Amino acid sequence: MCYEVECAMVTVMSTVATQRATADTPADTPVAPHRRTALDWRLRFGVLSLIWGFSFLFIKVGTHAYAPFQVTLGRLVFGTAVLAAAMAVKRERLPRGLRTWGHLTVAAFLLNALPFSLFAYSELTIPSTLAGICNATSPLWGMVLSLVALSEDRPTRRRVAGLGLGFLGVLTVLGAWQGFHGLDMTGMAMALLASLSYPIGWIYVRRTLAGTGHSHLSLTGAQLFLATVQLAVVTPLFTTLPSRFPLLPLLAVAALGALGTGLAVLLQYGLVAEVGPTTAQMVTYFIPVIATAAGVAILGESLTWSTPVGAVIVLAGAALTQSRTRPGVRGRK
């Protein structure tokens, strides 16, 4: 999966729904092609890249006035509202069954509540540019975990090389040769832990929710609702109600939720259905570039040579870990 926040969730839920639909369709029954929307998929791809790339800037601006848990709660409220509206328009129903809701509760924690909160806390002490680059390490963590948890995934020389290259890029971003001078390691650890949470959640969803018979929109809407409930319980325990509500940070939180957690999910579903998950997931490699450009140009964050160079190395390694050997290549002389 691609791993800026919802990207992992989107692709897994789409795959779950597709597997179920395929299983329920007789072999001789033609499958109706996905109806194209009015906007070209390339334009929607660009919009999605911008939305997710700017998410880290929105988080940073939001934390200027609100506590990280409050930013996350607001994000989930606005995102859930968008998906609820989409479900109402399409007349989708929430999933049924206690078992399904139990698994969705865990998925909501791993794919939404935990990583969203960790990224918000990390940006109290690290630039949004670094948070965006840490997010790009999710495919690297995903490969390590999938080799352990998913028996169908097998290591190849290319993927192992990509893993090593990716983590070399992380060390470059962190300036390991300088002893990580000038970096808040707690904030960096939180951002890296957030990126690790996505593949853990992906593997959990893949193992527990495949074949449930519910649509991807229904599953994701329920998951975001549960994550909202989780943050609604936690936030009052660790924060106090703000005495004032500055407009700019409030708008940033609203944009983060409505665009980055609501509209972006719907855009990604459409892309996965129209052009396939492989092409749709390429948005992952644009996110840190946009996040870095936005942080430097708009927030005035500093940028040393090691940050963009390390980011390129991370993305190259991540691309290698996602590559697959083409049929017939193995064993060819």
Order of alpha helices (4+ residues) and beta strands (2+ residues): alpha-alpha-alpha-alpha-alpha-alpha-alpha-alpha-alpha-alpha-alpha-alpha-alpha-alpha-alpha
